[in-house]
Amino acid sequence: MKRNWNEEELMEFFTLLPNDVDQAMKNKTDVNRLGFAVLFKYFQYKAAFPNQKQDIPSVVLTYIAKQLHLSPDLFHQYSWGGKEKTYTRHRQQIRSIFGFRTLTKQDNERLKQWLNEQVHFTHDTDYLEMKSYIQFRNWKIEPPSVGSLTRMIASAIDTYENNLYQITSQQLSPTTRSRLDALLEASIHSEDDAHIMEESDEILTLRHLLASPGKPSVTTMNEEVKKLVAIRHLQIPDHAFKQMAPKLVQKYGSVAKFKKT
């Protein structure tokens, strides 16, 4: 949750309605009334509970406390954690009010399947996290912890990449594989790309192929032609990456350029 909220935003998202106040006032102490109200409005906004008290912006806490005519400092006394009975009961009550339920093993598998579909189009982890929370809201399921969700997203990306490597490898002919191996071998053992250029018109290093063109000149044009000839010499099938989303092609291109530096 963002840290800064203006007055208009606070009114829109964190105003306690009469029924909200009634729910909070069912608690016997001011501490628990404030704790319940804060969890309630946070969940209403995020469809998830905060991982720690610090996740709740002070301006939001103060705004909610003011509506209950309580000091925001009382929130520091609110018992926190899965072993705390009041905290656990409040979460159960709030889930029930909004028609949500806790995450099950089947839900985890459902999310994994959904993520496995999404990673065919993007590996933007922030975007995937945001879309995952939207899915949980639509499914009316309390999401897992941030750490668990992060690991699930990373696992989906890792699975996709392993499958991609296998599928791509299967599409390459023995000749192409051999020439790619030679290219990589030359890149590993070469300490001077310019020397390789002088030694051979065919074998270039991967670093040289990925290098940006120099200033416009006849020499630059000749070098770029040599790169094109070397790439064509690999005989990589035209259809090898047709199934890959443009964003992912760009991602792996960027990774390759980064690794060469």
Contacts in CASP RR format, 6 or more apart in sequence:
PFRMAT RR
TARGET T0000
AUTHOR 0000-0000-0000
METHOD contacts of the structure
MODEL  1
MKRNWNEEELMEFFTLLPNDVDQAMKNKTDVNRLGFAVLFKYFQYKAAFP
NQKQDIPSVVLTYIAKQLHLSPDLFHQYSWGGKEKTYTRHRQQIRSIFGF
RTLTKQDNERLKQWLNEQVHFTHDTDYLEMKSYIQFRNWKIEPPSVGSLT
RMIASAIDTYENNLYQITSQQLSPTTRSRLDALLEASIHSEDDAHIMEES
DEILTLRHLLASPGKPSVTTMNEEVKKLVAIRHLQIPDHAFKQMAPKLVQ
KYGSVAKFKKT
1 42 0 8 1.000
1 45 0 8 1.000
1 46 0 8 1.000
1 50 0 8 1.000
1 55 0 8 1.000
1 56 0 8 1.000
1 57 0 8 1.000
1 60 0 8 1.000
2 57 0 8 1.000
3 57 0 8 1.000
3 59 0 8 1.000
4 57 0 8 1.000
4 59 0 8 1.000
5 13 0 8 1.000
5 14 0 8 1.000
5 57 0 8 1.000
5 59 0 8 1.000
5 60 0 8 1.000
5 63 0 8 1.000
10 59 0 8 1.000
10 60 0 8 1.000
10 63 0 8 1.000
13 41 0 8 1.000
13 44 0 8 1.000
13 45 0 8 1.000
14 41 0 8 1.000
14 45 0 8 1.000
14 60 0 8 1.000
14 63 0 8 1.000
14 64 0 8 1.000
15 67 0 8 1.000
16 24 0 8 1.000
16 37 0 8 1.000
16 41 0 8 1.000
16 64 0 8 1.000
16 67 0 8 1.000
16 68 0 8 1.000
20 37 0 8 1.000
20 40 0 8 1.000
20 41 0 8 1.000
21 37 0 8 1.000
21 67 0 8 1.000
21 68 0 8 1.000
23 36 0 8 1.000
23 40 0 8 1.000
23 93 0 8 1.000
23 97 0 8 1.000
24 33 0 8 1.000
24 34 0 8 1.000
24 35 0 8 1.000
24 36 0 8 1.000
24 37 0 8 1.000
24 40 0 8 1.000
24 68 0 8 1.000
25 33 0 8 1.000
27 33 0 8 1.000
27 36 0 8 1.000
30 68 0 8 1.000
30 70 0 8 1.000
30 74 0 8 1.000
31 74 0 8 1.000
31 75 0 8 1.000
31 77 0 8 1.000
31 78 0 8 1.000
32 78 0 8 1.000
32 86 0 8 1.000
32 90 0 8 1.000
33 68 0 8 1.000
33 70 0 8 1.000
34 64 0 8 1.000
34 65 0 8 1.000
34 68 0 8 1.000
34 70 0 8 1.000
34 72 0 8 1.000
34 74 0 8 1.000
34 75 0 8 1.000
34 78 0 8 1.000
35 75 0 8 1.000
35 78 0 8 1.000
35 90 0 8 1.000
36 90 0 8 1.000
36 93 0 8 1.000
36 94 0 8 1.000
37 64 0 8 1.000
37 67 0 8 1.000
37 68 0 8 1.000
38 56 0 8 1.000
38 60 0 8 1.000
38 61 0 8 1.000
38 64 0 8 1.000
38 75 0 8 1.000
38 78 0 8 1.000
39 49 0 8 1.000
39 50 0 8 1.000
39 90 0 8 1.000
39 91 0 8 1.000
39 94 0 8 1.000
40 94 0 8 1.000
40 97 0 8 1.000
41 60 0 8 1.000
41 64 0 8 1.000
42 49 0 8 1.000
42 50 0 8 1.000
42 55 0 8 1.000
42 56 0 8 1.000
42 60 0 8 1.000
43 49 0 8 1.000
43 94 0 8 1.000
43 95 0 8 1.000
43 98 0 8 1.000
44 98 0 8 1.000
46 133 0 8 1.000
47 98 0 8 1.000
47 100 0 8 1.000
47 133 0 8 1.000
47 136 0 8 1.000
47 137 0 8 1.000
47 142 0 8 1.000
47 143 0 8 1.000
48 133 0 8 1.000
48 136 0 8 1.000
48 142 0 8 1.000
48 143 0 8 1.000
49 91 0 8 1.000
49 94 0 8 1.000
49 142 0 8 1.000
50 56 0 8 1.000
51 145 0 8 1.000
51 146 0 8 1.000
52 80 0 8 1.000
53 75 0 8 1.000
53 76 0 8 1.000
53 78 0 8 1.000
53 80 0 8 1.000
56 75 0 8 1.000
58 72 0 8 1.000
61 72 0 8 1.000
61 75 0 8 1.000
62 72 0 8 1.000
64 72 0 8 1.000
65 71 0 8 1.000
65 72 0 8 1.000
65 74 0 8 1.000
65 75 0 8 1.000
66 72 0 8 1.000
78 87 0 8 1.000
79 86 0 8 1.000
79 87 0 8 1.000
80 87 0 8 1.000
81 87 0 8 1.000
81 88 0 8 1.000
82 88 0 8 1.000
95 101 0 8 1.000
95 102 0 8 1.000
95 142 0 8 1.000
98 140 0 8 1.000
99 140 0 8 1.000
100 140 0 8 1.000
100 141 0 8 1.000
100 142 0 8 1.000
101 140 0 8 1.000
101 141 0 8 1.000
101 142 0 8 1.000
102 141 0 8 1.000
102 142 0 8 1.000
103 141 0 8 1.000
103 142 0 8 1.000
103 143 0 8 1.000
103 144 0 8 1.000
107 139 0 8 1.000
107 141 0 8 1.000
108 144 0 8 1.000
108 152 0 8 1.000
110 139 0 8 1.000
111 132 0 8 1.000
111 135 0 8 1.000
111 136 0 8 1.000
111 152 0 8 1.000
112 152 0 8 1.000
112 155 0 8 1.000
112 156 0 8 1.000
114 132 0 8 1.000
114 135 0 8 1.000
115 128 0 8 1.000
115 132 0 8 1.000
115 152 0 8 1.000
115 153 0 8 1.000
115 156 0 8 1.000
116 156 0 8 1.000
116 159 0 8 1.000
116 160 0 8 1.000
118 128 0 8 1.000
118 131 0 8 1.000
118 156 0 8 1.000
119 128 0 8 1.000
119 156 0 8 1.000
119 157 0 8 1.000
119 159 0 8 1.000
119 160 0 8 1.000
120 160 0 8 1.000
120 245 0 8 1.000
120 248 0 8 1.000
121 245 0 8 1.000
121 247 0 8 1.000
121 248 0 8 1.000
122 128 0 8 1.000
122 245 0 8 1.000
122 247 0 8 1.000
122 248 0 8 1.000
123 157 0 8 1.000
123 160 0 8 1.000
123 247 0 8 1.000
123 248 0 8 1.000
123 251 0 8 1.000
124 247 0 8 1.000
125 150 0 8 1.000
125 153 0 8 1.000
125 154 0 8 1.000
125 157 0 8 1.000
128 153 0 8 1.000
128 156 0 8 1.000
129 149 0 8 1.000
129 150 0 8 1.000
129 153 0 8 1.000
132 143 0 8 1.000
132 149 0 8 1.000
132 153 0 8 1.000
133 143 0 8 1.000
136 142 0 8 1.000
136 143 0 8 1.000
143 149 0 8 1.000
144 152 0 8 1.000
164 244 0 8 1.000
168 240 0 8 1.000
168 241 0 8 1.000
169 177 0 8 1.000
171 237 0 8 1.000
171 239 0 8 1.000
171 240 0 8 1.000
172 180 0 8 1.000
172 236 0 8 1.000
172 237 0 8 1.000
172 240 0 8 1.000
173 235 0 8 1.000
175 235 0 8 1.000
176 234 0 8 1.000
176 235 0 8 1.000
176 236 0 8 1.000
176 237 0 8 1.000
179 233 0 8 1.000
179 234 0 8 1.000
179 235 0 8 1.000
180 234 0 8 1.000
182 203 0 8 1.000
183 203 0 8 1.000
183 204 0 8 1.000
183 205 0 8 1.000
183 206 0 8 1.000
183 209 0 8 1.000
183 230 0 8 1.000
183 234 0 8 1.000
184 206 0 8 1.000
186 196 0 8 1.000
186 203 0 8 1.000
186 204 0 8 1.000
186 205 0 8 1.000
186 206 0 8 1.000
187 205 0 8 1.000
187 206 0 8 1.000
187 207 0 8 1.000
190 196 0 8 1.000
190 205 0 8 1.000
190 207 0 8 1.000
193 204 0 8 1.000
193 205 0 8 1.000
193 207 0 8 1.000
193 208 0 8 1.000
193 211 0 8 1.000
196 203 0 8 1.000
196 204 0 8 1.000
196 205 0 8 1.000
196 208 0 8 1.000
197 204 0 8 1.000
197 208 0 8 1.000
197 223 0 8 1.000
197 226 0 8 1.000
201 226 0 8 1.000
202 229 0 8 1.000
202 230 0 8 1.000
202 233 0 8 1.000
203 230 0 8 1.000
204 226 0 8 1.000
204 227 0 8 1.000
204 230 0 8 1.000
206 256 0 8 1.000
206 260 0 8 1.000
207 260 0 8 1.000
208 227 0 8 1.000
209 227 0 8 1.000
209 230 0 8 1.000
209 231 0 8 1.000
210 256 0 8 1.000
210 257 0 8 1.000
210 260 0 8 1.000
211 260 0 8 1.000
213 220 0 8 1.000
213 223 0 8 1.000
213 224 0 8 1.000
214 220 0 8 1.000
214 223 0 8 1.000
241 249 0 8 1.000
END
